Amino acid sequence: MSNVSKNQSKKLVKKEERQAAIEMLRNVFAESIDFSDSDFNIEELIDLRDKKKLTAKEEERKDEIQLEISKAYGLKNGLWAANLSYGKYHKFLSTTRSSLVKEYDCKTPIELMLADRIVANYWRSMRLDIILNRLIEKDDGGYTFNDSKMNVIRELSKGLESANRQLNTSILLLKELKQPSLNVKVKNAIIGQNQQFNVNRQDAQQEDEIIKPK
């Protein structure tokens, strides 16, 4: 094999390996999402990952690109829902969102958006409930109230009511979206009713003829 052929083969293999690496990262960040608009950043990330030793600036750039891609597809991978609150709650929020998406088989953007809203409003309502309960009741079971506390309780209660309404609305919308469509043939039903009325009318006429004296 000539040197030219060897070089061409090496280039072809390298190109195939590069494409495989791009596909792998696509799956890592967003499964089957179309990354056509982000291939440039992915290729840059591949270059950085392939380097044996990175400078501090290159390490920073690599982290920046990974975060950028993750954020761009946060609706698919659940990043935004997981970051609703502090880092210590990320695992709970992420697990809750994943369970919801799996239960309702959420795939379309609107279904995933509703899953995020359900998690967000559930989290907000639970946190407000915790704050309200601890504000109202002491550790020993006693209660203390003053004008300042009552104002805070009133505002928190309004926020809780709002969160609960939005939570219920989002749940109902998601359930409605996932319900199978009903194909009702109204025309046939109307025709069937008319036929029944006609039969009843004919039966009544026959009865009148039998009962009516000649």
ABEGO torsion letter per residue (X at the ends): XBAAAAAAAAAAAAAAAAAAAAAAAAAAAAEABBAAAAAAAAAAAAAAAABABBBAAAAAAAAAAAAAAAAAAAAAAGAAAAAABBAAAAAAAAAAAAAAAAAAGBABAAAAAAAAAAAAAAAAAAAAAAAAAAAABBAAGBBBBBAAAAAAAAAAAAAAAAAAAAAAAAAAAAAAAABBBBBBBAAAAAAAAAAAAAAAAAAAAAAAAAABBX
